[in-house]
Amino acid sequence: MSAEPEQRALVAARASGLIRAQAPLLVLLSGGADSICLLDVSVQLGARATALHVNYGLRAESAADEEHCRRLCARLGLELLVERVELPARGNLQAEAREARYSLAARHAAGDYAAGHTLSDQAETVLYRLATSPGRRALLGMSPRRGRLVRPLLGASRSDTRAWCRSRGLDWREDESNRDARFARARVREEILPVLRQIAPAAERTIADSSALLRDEAELLDGLVDSTLARLGGPAGVQRAELEHEPPALRRLVLRRMAETAAGASRSLSRAEADAVLELGRAGGSAGLDLGGGLRAVAEYGTLRFSLTPDEQETPEPVALALPGTARFGGWIVEARFGPGGEEELAAEALGRSAVVRAWRAGDRIRPPGLGGSKSLQDLFTDSKVPRALRRMLPVVEADGEIAWVAGVAVGERFRATSRTEHDAVVSLSARRALD
């Protein structure tokens, strides 16, 4: 990047295309240099920026961090929303805090909401995942956009955001927990990356740039997997003999997609596991292979498929979904936002202000558009070739006691947005796997 150090963050944010003039943007503001830089850069690029600070009360400095954010937004003439959250005493606090922060952002944001992740964070993420998660996905890092969550500063380093803040006279707060060696990410930051910088000063940028290139290439690969799987019969099962005609890498990716569909969540599949699955049934008849976590590969007279064993498949508990807002349902993130653009568009008036995300229940029925009556979800699943192991894991959105949407399967007639539905009376629903 040829710009002066104090301008690199602005150049990177502009080049991302994720900050649009006159568009609403809610910035997640911690009080650190990265989020302060993002907020100020958003203003410079003409966004209608507001800020959200989430105070977890976990550190002695939490109150001072909140006050710093208040003073900063007052100085910039921006609205600041403050939420105080009490996290559970046990579990992964960082993951719980992240889920709470994004859920609150989705609830408050009129449009996109932005996090101040930089290419330094990207490099740390790639290194950490490479050490803990086999497969190419570990190298993809964080996406610039995931639903309404955007990361405009992935092209700028942590030193770039600090240079911007200094040039603008903006003070920031330091979170000492970011250097706490008890956290794996902190060890990557404080111990591994400094050594890599000694070997190659541009190590962070090289890692982040490689991740961006691989992410572009992943879109091509994913499309190839989709078309190959459709040609071979779909995720419910493929003919082993036909799959063996495909290149080894494509065979492995197809099998992983089938495994993830059955598991209802992200699932790595090593080269050895893929080879072992292909060996199933080579002599004919039927055979099975346990892959852990209740996932099982099965060969039945030439057909390969995956399933979850019933005793390992726990049905997720129902969760409330605010409109707009997000909800975590098992291995899924369900998001509702006003306006078009989601996986399915529903009429806001029919949905009301809240809904419930739950699992399929025996006897559930829905009224698909144009059918002139209702149909059981079980029949819909059969017609759509949804694997049995996945059926009780799919998000079912219910409003006022009636099924409005089954993710990826059907929408209820009363809830469907039509060409006559006003633009601002549409709620877009999306369901994605909770992968990161």
Secondary structure, DSSP 8 states (H G I E B T S, - for coil): --S-GGGHHHHHHHHHT-S-TT-EEEEE--SSHHHHHHHHHHHHTT-EEEEEEEE---STTHHHHHHHHHHHHHHHT--EEEEE----SSS-HHHHHHHHHHHHHHHH-SSEEE----HHHHHHHHHHHHHHS-SGGGGT---SEETTEE-TTTTS-HHHHHHHHHHHT------GGGG-TTSHHHHIIIIIHHHHHHH-TTHHHHHHHHHHHHHHHHHHHHHHHHHHHHHHT-TT-EEHHHHTTS-HHHHHHHHHHHHHHHHTS-----HHHHHHHHHTTTTSSEEEEEEETTEEEEEETTEEEEEE-GGG------EEEESSEEEEETTEEEEEEESS-SSEEEEHHHH-SEEEEE---TT-EE--TTSSS-EEHHHHHHHTT--HHHHTTS-EEEETTEEEEETTTEE-GGGB--TTS-GGGEEEEEEEE---
